Amino acid sequence: MATSITTTYAGEFAGKYISASLLSADTIEGNGITVKPNVKFKETLKVLSTNALVKDASCDYSDQSTVTLTERVLQPEEFEVNLTLCRKDFRSDWEAISMGYSAYDQLPPSFADFLIGHVSAKVAQKMEQNIWAGVNANAGEFDGLTTLMTADSSVVDATTTETAFSSSNIQAELAKVVDAIPNAVYGSEDLAIYVPKNVAKLYIRSLDGFGASGLGGNGYEGKGSMWYGNGAQLSFDGIPLFVASGMPSDHMVACRKENIFFGTGLLSDHNEVRVIDTAETLGDQNVRVVMRFTAGVQYGIAEEMVLYTLAS
């Protein structure tokens, strides 16, 4: 495809490109999910359960318990990025001199470096969105965690009649998630409530202080709306809140980190962007940007997962 260059620039290049802000891959980078690399094709997750183990004693041995072994399959899918740039498109641009004076010139080096970083960040953003909200039927996506959980009747559903979040109802809605957490999971060290950014913002605002008659008018630690420094660890009822950029804005999930999995072949593939000059092999003026990687998600024990969805 042709490269579109639109600019009103006049003067010396300032040496910096900018792009639209991208979501970060919070779930992977923030250690919010168990990463399973080196999954070449698929990996089977074994789920073991037993019934009551402790029984009244007797003189004889009696096999009184039942062991049930089930499995879930983590099967990463293959994805790619193919992008073609024509060097000719840059000759009339204001950075043309950095390509060199030869007819066999090269892609402007500073733009090439920027492009590599930009493509890597775009892929990270897409993977973050896929982890939580991906739908396998869509190109470039695999079934995300909320998609899988919605289709699984064994997942614990937190019920609500609310159709929208607000700073005045967000704490009550978070409480519904906590109330739905199974007792066997509650108190686990790696338990967290995964929330989208809109929920995090509203929760922070709810702590800013809007109460009256001594009910919190000064906000958290008496600092009003100044208390949050954009880096403090959020928690609710003693449970950490994990802000997942890719989660749908109408969902929340409570689970143990050790119960959700991101599978891939090589994790480094997600950061490796290859820039291939095809001038010598094909005799054209194109530069190809290529990425190839695998990715997929799965969870282990559905009965320990809590899914909250706003009412429609």
Helices and strands as residue ranges (DSSP letters): H 26-29, E 34-36, E 43-50, E 67-74, E 77-86, H 88-91, G 96-99, H 109-133, H 145-150, E 156-158, H 170-180, E 191-195, H 197-206, G 220-222, G 224-226, E 235-236, E 239-243, E 251-256, G 257-259, E 260-263, G 267-271, E 274-277, H 279-282, E 286-299, G 302-304, E 306-309
